[in-house]
């Protein structure tokens, strides 16, 4: 990868490179608890990591540890220290980077490793492929991991898109005058103010559909009624300060006493895990984990930790207790106004996003 051809990447993509090099350098990644703290006695021994189809293997030699890989059918090696000395500067560059940016100082190492791009191929499953020594079984599986970065602003778990819009029908027909009044609201908290005004005008919002048939199908893989459940929870989030998912569920259940909280919480946890391990709104999901190894987090203190697939309960607790509903831009997807469909039904669209806090 020549300096002239070096493209720009965002913090998430650079963080995947950091996790790749961190795993090679340290030779192990510690497990994490539900609060993203390192667990000293749980770790995963790294045999090798992969970039595209190239395997980079840690090997002991008389001069210490080397990294070995094949280039043009010739085995190449470099001292592990060549990676070690670049880790801290790489992390600092990622911390200070804005939007999409270059890191020229890392390019000599990428050239040594014959890494020509940081972007995974279209058929890639997960963000990072690692071969580990599995102490539970004694085997050496090659596993795919999803990588999430905490360097910089809070990361998203579910990104908003044209596929993630929920449509709600108004339970009663409002006058044109009331519709104009509601659509004209431009306060700082305009979405919640519009929803409250709809209610004051004698109507409620009732879930109708998801904008994407694929996303609807994926949600139904969690539970056939989950699209409705998630839409109801997202609407409820507008009435909950901070929109933290446990708080939203508590508020929703308190208002709907006939609903079993444990059932709702379980379904939401399964949804969050699915999002973390590879389910995305615009690709039909089979119900299987794309990230067969688990979930790697790059912390803002430069540490890298892992929620292994064996520790699914800790991953569930972490996701459930550290995510909140988020409101994306209303202008991007033409949201936040009462509109009328071809059946003369009045509707209101909301677009869902889930973010870590």
The 8 nearest C-alpha neighbors of each residue, nearest first, counted from 0:
[[1, 115, 110, 5, 2, 114, 109, 4],
 [0, 2, 3, 4, 5, 106, 110, 107],
 [1, 3, 5, 4, 0, 106, 103, 107],
 [2, 4, 1, 5, 0, 6, 103, 106],
 [3, 5, 1, 2, 6, 0, 115, 7],
 [4, 6, 2, 3, 1, 0, 7, 101],
 [7, 5, 4, 8, 101, 100, 116, 3],
 [6, 8, 100, 101, 99, 5, 9, 102],
 [9, 7, 99, 100, 12, 13, 6, 101],
 [8, 10, 99, 12, 11, 98, 13, 100],
 [11, 9, 13, 12, 14, 93, 8, 150],
 [12, 10, 14, 9, 13, 148, 15, 147],
 [11, 13, 15, 14, 9, 10, 8, 16],
 [12, 14, 10, 16, 15, 11, 9, 17],
 [15, 13, 17, 11, 12, 16, 10, 148],
 [14, 16, 18, 12, 17, 13, 19, 11],
 [17, 15, 19, 13, 14, 18, 20, 12],
 [16, 18, 14, 20, 15, 19, 21, 13],
 [19, 17, 21, 15, 16, 20, 22, 14],
 [18, 20, 16, 17, 22, 21, 15, 23],
 [21, 19, 23, 17, 22, 18, 24, 16],
 [22, 20, 18, 24, 23, 19, 17, 25],
 [21, 23, 20, 19, 25, 24, 26, 18],
 [24, 22, 20, 21, 26, 25, 19, 48],
 [23, 25, 21, 22, 26, 83, 20, 82],
 [26, 24, 27, 22, 23, 21, 28, 45],
 [25, 27, 45, 23, 22, 24, 44, 28],
 [26, 28, 44, 45, 43, 25, 22, 42],
 [27, 29, 43, 42, 304, 305, 22, 30],
 [30, 28, 42, 304, 41, 37, 305, 38],
 [29, 31, 305, 41, 42, 38, 304, 306],
 [32, 30, 37, 35, 36, 38, 305, 304],
 [31, 33, 35, 34, 36, 313, 38, 37],
 [32, 34, 317, 313, 316, 35, 314, 31],
 [35, 33, 32, 36, 317, 31, 321, 320],
 [36, 34, 31, 32, 33, 37, 317, 304],
 [37, 35, 31, 32, 34, 38, 33, 304],
 [36, 38, 31, 30, 39, 29, 32, 35],
 [39, 37, 31, 30, 41, 40, 29, 36],
 [38, 40, 41, 37, 29, 42, 30, 31],
 [39, 41, 38, 42, 29, 30, 37, 43],
 [42, 40, 30, 38, 39, 29, 43, 31],
 [41, 43, 29, 30, 28, 27, 40, 44],
 [42, 44, 27, 28, 45, 29, 131, 132],
 [43, 45, 27, 132, 131, 26, 46, 42],
 [46, 44, 131, 26, 27, 47, 130, 43],
 [45, 47, 131, 130, 57, 56, 44, 132],
 [48, 46, 56, 130, 55, 45, 129, 57],
 [47, 49, 129, 55, 54, 128, 130, 19],
 [50, 48, 54, 128, 53, 55, 51, 129],
 [51, 49, 53, 52, 54, 48, 114, 128],
 [50, 52, 53, 49, 119, 120, 123, 54],
 [53, 51, 50, 54, 49, 55, 128, 120],
 [52, 54, 50, 49, 51, 55, 68, 69],
 [53, 55, 49, 48, 68, 56, 47, 52],
 [56, 54, 68, 48, 47, 67, 49, 66],
 [55, 57, 47, 67, 66, 46, 58, 54],
 [58, 56, 66, 65, 47, 46, 67, 64],
 [59, 57, 65, 64, 66, 56, 60, 67],
 [60, 58, 64, 63, 65, 57, 61, 62],
 [61, 59, 63, 62, 64, 58, 65, 78],
 [60, 62, 63, 59, 64, 65, 58, 78],
 [61, 63, 60, 64, 59, 65, 78, 79],
 [64, 62, 60, 61, 59, 65, 78, 79],
 [63, 65, 59, 58, 79, 60, 78, 57],
 [66, 64, 78, 79, 58, 77, 57, 76],
 [65, 67, 57, 76, 56, 77, 79, 58],
 [66, 68, 76, 56, 75, 55, 65, 57],
 [69, 67, 55, 75, 74, 54, 76, 56],
 [68, 70, 74, 73, 72, 75, 71, 53],
 [71, 69, 73, 72, 74, 68, 75, 113],
 [70, 72, 73, 69, 74, 75, 68, 113],
 [73, 71, 70, 69, 74, 75, 68, 53],
 [74, 72, 70, 69, 71, 75, 68, 76],
 [75, 73, 69, 68, 70, 72, 67, 76],
 [76, 74, 68, 67, 69, 73, 70, 77],
 [77, 75, 67, 66, 65, 68, 74, 78],
 [76, 78, 66, 65, 79, 67, 75, 81],
 [79, 77, 65, 80, 81, 66, 64, 76],
 [78, 80, 65, 81, 82, 64, 66, 83],
 [79, 81, 83, 82, 78, 84, 24, 65],
 [82, 80, 79, 78, 83, 84, 85, 77],
 [83, 81, 80, 85, 79, 84, 24, 86],
 [84, 82, 80, 85, 86, 81, 24, 79],
 [83, 85, 82, 86, 81, 80, 87, 88],
 [86, 84, 82, 83, 88, 87, 89, 81],
 [87, 85, 89, 83, 88, 84, 90, 82],
 [86, 88, 90, 89, 85, 91, 84, 301],
 [89, 87, 91, 90, 85, 86, 92, 84],
 [90, 88, 92, 86, 87, 91, 85, 93],
 [89, 91, 93, 87, 88, 92, 94, 86],
 [92, 90, 94, 88, 93, 89, 87, 95],
 [91, 93, 89, 95, 94, 90, 96, 88],
 [94, 92, 90, 96, 91, 95, 10, 89],
 [95, 93, 91, 92, 96, 150, 151, 90],
 [94, 96, 92, 93, 91, 97, 151, 90],
 [97, 95, 93, 94, 92, 100, 98, 10],
 [96, 98, 99, 100, 95, 9, 10, 93],
 [97, 99, 9, 100, 96, 10, 8, 7],
 [100, 98, 9, 8, 7, 97, 101, 10],
 [99, 101, 7, 8, 96, 98, 9, 97],
 [100, 102, 7, 103, 8, 6, 5, 99],
 [101, 103, 104, 105, 100, 92, 106, 89],
 [102, 104, 106, 105, 101, 2, 5, 107],
 [105, 103, 106, 102, 107, 89, 88, 108],
 [106, 104, 103, 108, 107, 102, 109, 89],
 [105, 107, 109, 108, 103, 104, 110, 2],
 [108, 106, 110, 109, 105, 111, 104, 103],
 [109, 107, 111, 110, 106, 105, 112, 82],
 [110, 108, 106, 112, 114, 111, 107, 113],
 [109, 111, 113, 107, 108, 112, 0, 106],
 [112, 110, 108, 109, 113, 107, 114, 77],
 [111, 113, 109, 110, 114, 108, 68, 77],
 [112, 114, 110, 111, 109, 115, 0, 70],
 [115, 113, 109, 112, 116, 110, 0, 50],
 [114, 116, 0, 113, 117, 109, 110, 1],
 [117, 115, 118, 114, 0, 119, 6, 5],
 [118, 116, 119, 12, 16, 115, 114, 13],
 [117, 119, 116, 120, 12, 51, 8, 126],
 [120, 118, 123, 117, 121, 51, 126, 116],
 [119, 121, 123, 122, 118, 51, 124, 117],
 [120, 122, 123, 119, 124, 118, 125, 51],
 [123, 121, 120, 124, 119, 125, 51, 289],
 [122, 124, 120, 121, 119, 125, 126, 51],
 [125, 123, 289, 143, 122, 290, 126, 277],
 [124, 126, 290, 145, 143, 144, 127, 289],
 [125, 127, 145, 146, 144, 124, 128, 15],
 [128, 126, 144, 143, 125, 129, 145, 19],
 [127, 129, 143, 49, 142, 48, 144, 141],
 [130, 128, 48, 142, 141, 47, 131, 49],
 [131, 129, 141, 47, 46, 140, 142, 48],
 [132, 130, 45, 46, 139, 44, 133, 140],
 [131, 133, 139, 44, 134, 138, 45, 46],
 [134, 132, 137, 138, 135, 136, 139, 131],
 [133, 135, 137, 136, 132, 138, 43, 44],
 [136, 134, 133, 137, 138, 132, 309, 43],
 [135, 137, 138, 134, 133, 139, 132, 140],
 [138, 136, 134, 133, 135, 132, 139, 140],
 [139, 137, 133, 136, 140, 132, 134, 135],
 [138, 140, 132, 131, 133, 130, 141, 137],
 [141, 139, 130, 131, 138, 142, 132, 133],
 [140, 142, 130, 129, 131, 139, 128, 143],
 [143, 141, 292, 129, 291, 128, 140, 130],
 [142, 144, 128, 290, 291, 292, 125, 127],
 [145, 143, 290, 293, 127, 292, 125, 294],
 [144, 146, 294, 125, 126, 290, 295, 276],
 [147, 145, 295, 296, 126, 294, 144, 15],
 [148, 146, 296, 297, 295, 145, 149, 11],
 [147, 149, 297, 150, 11, 296, 14, 298],
 [150, 148, 298, 299, 297, 151, 153, 154],
 [151, 149, 299, 148, 94, 298, 152, 297],
 [150, 152, 149, 94, 153, 299, 10, 148],
 [153, 151, 154, 150, 149, 148, 356, 155],
 [154, 152, 355, 356, 149, 151, 155, 354],
 [153, 155, 355, 354, 152, 149, 148, 156],
 [156, 154, 354, 157, 353, 355, 158, 153],
 [155, 157, 354, 353, 158, 275, 274, 154],
 [158, 156, 353, 352, 155, 159, 274, 354],
 [159, 157, 352, 155, 156, 160, 353, 351],
 [158, 160, 352, 163, 351, 157, 350, 327],
 [161, 159, 162, 163, 158, 164, 350, 332],
 [160, 162, 163, 164, 332, 159, 210, 211],
 [163, 161, 211, 160, 210, 164, 280, 281],
 [164, 162, 160, 350, 161, 351, 159, 210],
 [163, 165, 350, 210, 349, 162, 209, 161],
 [166, 164, 209, 349, 348, 208, 350, 210],
 [165, 167, 348, 208, 207, 347, 206, 209],
 [166, 168, 206, 205, 207, 347, 204, 346],
 [169, 167, 346, 205, 204, 345, 207, 170],
 [168, 170, 204, 171, 203, 346, 345, 202],
 [169, 171, 202, 203, 168, 204, 205, 172],
 [172, 170, 202, 169, 173, 201, 203, 345],
 [171, 173, 174, 169, 345, 170, 202, 344],
 [174, 172, 177, 171, 178, 175, 200, 202],
 [173, 175, 177, 176, 178, 172, 179, 200],
 [174, 176, 178, 177, 179, 173, 180, 172],
 [175, 177, 179, 174, 178, 180, 173, 181],
 [178, 176, 180, 174, 179, 175, 181, 173],
 [179, 177, 175, 181, 180, 176, 182, 174],
 [178, 180, 182, 176, 177, 181, 183, 175],
 [179, 181, 177, 183, 178, 182, 176, 184],
 [180, 182, 178, 183, 179, 184, 193, 177],
 [181, 183, 336, 179, 184, 180, 178, 337],
 [182, 184, 180, 181, 179, 185, 178, 336],
 [185, 183, 181, 182, 186, 189, 193, 180],
 [186, 184, 189, 183, 187, 188, 182, 190],
 [187, 185, 189, 188, 184, 192, 190, 183],
 [186, 188, 189, 185, 190, 192, 184, 191],
 [189, 187, 186, 190, 191, 192, 185, 193],
 [188, 190, 186, 192, 185, 187, 191, 193],
 [191, 189, 193, 192, 188, 194, 335, 237],
 [190, 192, 194, 193, 189, 237, 188, 195],
 [193, 191, 189, 195, 190, 194, 196, 188],
 [194, 192, 196, 190, 191, 195, 181, 189],
 [193, 195, 191, 197, 196, 192, 190, 198],
 [194, 196, 198, 192, 197, 193, 191, 199],
 [195, 197, 199, 193, 198, 194, 192, 200],
 [198, 196, 194, 200, 195, 199, 202, 193],
 [197, 199, 202, 195, 201, 196, 200, 203],
 [198, 200, 196, 201, 197, 195, 202, 194],
 [199, 201, 197, 198, 202, 196, 173, 177],
 [202, 200, 198, 199, 197, 171, 203, 173],
 [203, 201, 198, 171, 170, 197, 169, 200],
 [202, 204, 170, 198, 169, 205, 197, 201],
 [205, 203, 169, 167, 168, 170, 206, 202],
 [204, 206, 167, 168, 169, 207, 203, 170],
 [205, 207, 167, 166, 208, 227, 168, 230],
 [206, 208, 167, 166, 168, 205, 209, 165],
 [209, 207, 166, 165, 206, 210, 167, 226],
 [210, 208, 165, 211, 164, 215, 166, 163],
 [209, 211, 164, 162, 165, 163, 208, 212],
 [212, 210, 162, 214, 213, 209, 215, 163],
 [213, 211, 215, 214, 216, 210, 209, 162],
 [214, 212, 216, 211, 215, 283, 281, 217],
 [213, 215, 280, 217, 211, 216, 212, 281],
 [214, 216, 212, 218, 213, 217, 209, 211],
 [217, 215, 219, 213, 214, 218, 212, 220],
 [218, 216, 214, 220, 219, 215, 284, 213],
 [217, 219, 215, 220, 221, 216, 226, 225],
 [218, 220, 223, 222, 216, 221, 217, 225],
 [219, 221, 217, 218, 222, 216, 286, 223],
 [222, 220, 219, 218, 270, 225, 266, 269],
 [223, 221, 219, 225, 224, 220, 218, 266],
 [222, 224, 219, 225, 220, 221, 218, 226],
 [223, 225, 222, 227, 226, 228, 219, 218],
 [224, 226, 228, 222, 227, 223, 219, 218],
 [227, 225, 229, 228, 218, 224, 230, 215],
 [228, 226, 230, 225, 229, 224, 231, 206],
 [229, 227, 225, 231, 230, 226, 232, 224],
 [228, 230, 232, 226, 231, 227, 225, 233],
 [229, 231, 233, 227, 232, 228, 226, 234],
 [232, 230, 228, 234, 229, 233, 227, 235],
 [233, 231, 235, 229, 234, 230, 236, 228],
 [232, 234, 236, 230, 235, 231, 229, 324],
 [233, 235, 231, 236, 232, 237, 230, 238],
 [234, 236, 232, 233, 237, 238, 231, 251],
 [237, 235, 233, 239, 242, 238, 234, 247],
 [236, 238, 235, 239, 191, 234, 242, 233],
 [237, 239, 236, 235, 240, 191, 234, 242],
 [240, 238, 236, 242, 237, 247, 241, 235],
 [239, 241, 242, 238, 237, 243, 236, 246],
 [240, 242, 243, 239, 323, 236, 324, 246],
 [243, 241, 236, 323, 239, 324, 240, 247],
 [244, 242, 323, 246, 241, 245, 322, 247],
 [243, 245, 323, 247, 246, 242, 322, 248],
 [246, 244, 248, 247, 243, 249, 320, 319],
 [247, 245, 249, 243, 244, 248, 250, 242],
 [246, 248, 244, 250, 249, 245, 236, 251],
 [249, 247, 251, 245, 250, 246, 252, 244],
 [250, 248, 246, 252, 247, 251, 253, 245],
 [251, 249, 247, 253, 248, 252, 246, 254],
 [250, 252, 248, 254, 253, 249, 247, 255],
 [253, 251, 255, 249, 254, 250, 256, 248],
 [252, 254, 250, 251, 255, 256, 249, 248],
 [255, 253, 251, 252, 256, 250, 249, 257],
 [256, 254, 252, 257, 253, 258, 251, 250],
 [255, 257, 258, 253, 252, 254, 259, 251],
 [256, 258, 255, 259, 252, 254, 253, 260],
 [259, 257, 256, 255, 252, 260, 263, 262],
 [260, 258, 262, 261, 263, 257, 252, 256],
 [259, 261, 263, 262, 264, 252, 258, 248],
 [262, 260, 264, 263, 259, 265, 266, 258],
 [261, 263, 265, 260, 259, 264, 266, 258],
 [264, 262, 260, 266, 265, 261, 267, 259],
 [263, 265, 261, 267, 266, 262, 260, 268],
 [264, 266, 268, 262, 267, 263, 261, 269],
 [265, 267, 269, 263, 268, 264, 270, 262],
 [268, 266, 270, 264, 269, 265, 271, 263],
 [267, 269, 271, 265, 270, 266, 315, 264],
 [270, 268, 266, 272, 267, 271, 273, 265],
 [269, 271, 267, 273, 268, 272, 266, 274],
 [270, 272, 274, 268, 273, 269, 267, 275],
 [273, 271, 275, 269, 274, 270, 276, 268],
 [272, 274, 270, 276, 278, 271, 275, 269],
 [275, 273, 278, 271, 272, 276, 277, 270],
 [276, 274, 272, 273, 277, 271, 156, 145],
 [277, 275, 290, 273, 288, 274, 289, 272],
 [276, 278, 289, 274, 275, 290, 288, 279],
 [277, 279, 274, 273, 284, 276, 280, 275],
 [278, 280, 281, 282, 277, 274, 284, 157],
 [281, 279, 214, 282, 162, 213, 163, 278],
 [280, 282, 279, 213, 214, 162, 283, 211],
 [283, 281, 280, 279, 284, 213, 214, 278],
 [282, 284, 213, 217, 281, 285, 216, 214],
 [285, 283, 286, 217, 278, 282, 287, 279],
 [286, 284, 287, 283, 220, 217, 288, 278],
 [285, 287, 284, 220, 288, 273, 217, 221],
 [286, 288, 285, 289, 284, 273, 277, 278],
 [289, 287, 290, 276, 291, 277, 286, 273],
 [288, 290, 277, 124, 291, 276, 125, 287],
 [291, 289, 144, 143, 276, 125, 288, 292],
 [292, 290, 143, 142, 288, 289, 293, 144],
 [293, 291, 142, 144, 143, 308, 290, 307],
 [294, 292, 307, 308, 144, 290, 306, 291],
 [293, 295, 145, 306, 144, 305, 146, 307],
 [296, 294, 305, 146, 304, 145, 306, 147],
 [295, 297, 147, 304, 303, 146, 148, 298],
 [298, 296, 303, 148, 149, 302, 147, 301],
 [299, 297, 149, 302, 300, 301, 296, 303],
 [298, 300, 150, 149, 301, 297, 302, 151],
 [299, 301, 298, 302, 150, 297, 303, 149],
 [302, 300, 299, 298, 90, 303, 297, 87],
 [303, 301, 298, 300, 297, 304, 299, 296],
 [302, 304, 297, 296, 298, 301, 18, 28],
 [305, 303, 29, 296, 30, 295, 28, 31],
 [306, 304, 295, 30, 294, 307, 31, 29],
 [305, 307, 294, 293, 30, 314, 31, 310],
 [306, 308, 293, 309, 310, 305, 292, 294],
 [307, 309, 293, 310, 311, 292, 306, 291],
 [310, 308, 307, 311, 306, 293, 312, 292],
 [311, 309, 307, 308, 312, 313, 306, 314],
 [310, 312, 314, 308, 313, 309, 315, 307],
 [313, 311, 315, 314, 310, 316, 309, 33],
 [314, 312, 33, 316, 315, 311, 310, 32],
 [315, 313, 311, 317, 312, 316, 306, 318],
 [314, 316, 312, 318, 313, 317, 268, 319],
 [317, 315, 313, 319, 33, 314, 318, 320],
 [316, 318, 33, 314, 320, 315, 319, 321],
 [319, 317, 315, 321, 316, 320, 322, 314],
 [318, 320, 316, 317, 321, 315, 322, 268],
 [319, 321, 317, 318, 316, 322, 245, 244],
 [322, 320, 318, 355, 356, 319, 317, 323],
 [323, 321, 355, 354, 356, 318, 319, 320],
 [322, 324, 243, 244, 242, 354, 353, 355],
 [325, 323, 353, 242, 352, 354, 243, 244],
 [324, 326, 352, 353, 354, 323, 327, 351],
 [325, 327, 352, 351, 328, 324, 350, 329],
 [328, 326, 329, 325, 352, 159, 350, 351],
 [327, 329, 330, 331, 326, 332, 334, 350],
 [328, 330, 334, 331, 333, 332, 335, 327],
 [331, 329, 333, 328, 332, 334, 335, 327],
 [332, 330, 329, 328, 333, 334, 327, 161],
 [331, 333, 334, 330, 329, 161, 328, 350],
 [334, 332, 330, 331, 329, 335, 336, 348],
 [335, 333, 329, 348, 332, 336, 349, 330],
 [334, 336, 348, 329, 190, 347, 349, 337],
 [337, 335, 182, 334, 338, 347, 348, 181],
 [336, 338, 347, 346, 178, 345, 182, 335],
 [337, 339, 346, 345, 336, 347, 340, 344],
 [340, 338, 345, 344, 343, 346, 341, 337],
 [339, 341, 343, 342, 344, 345, 338, 346],
 [340, 342, 343, 339, 344, 345, 338, 346],
 [343, 341, 340, 344, 339, 345, 346, 338],
 [342, 344, 340, 341, 339, 345, 338, 346],
 [345, 343, 339, 342, 340, 346, 168, 341],
 [344, 346, 339, 338, 169, 168, 337, 343],
 [345, 347, 168, 338, 167, 337, 169, 339],
 [346, 348, 337, 167, 166, 336, 168, 338],
 [349, 347, 166, 334, 165, 167, 335, 164],
 [348, 350, 165, 164, 334, 351, 166, 335],
 [351, 349, 164, 163, 165, 159, 348, 352],
 [350, 352, 163, 159, 164, 349, 326, 325],
 [351, 353, 159, 325, 158, 157, 324, 326],
 [354, 352, 324, 157, 325, 156, 323, 155],
 [353, 355, 155, 156, 323, 322, 154, 325],
 [356, 354, 322, 321, 154, 153, 155, 323],
 [355, 321, 322, 153, 354, 323, 154, 243]]
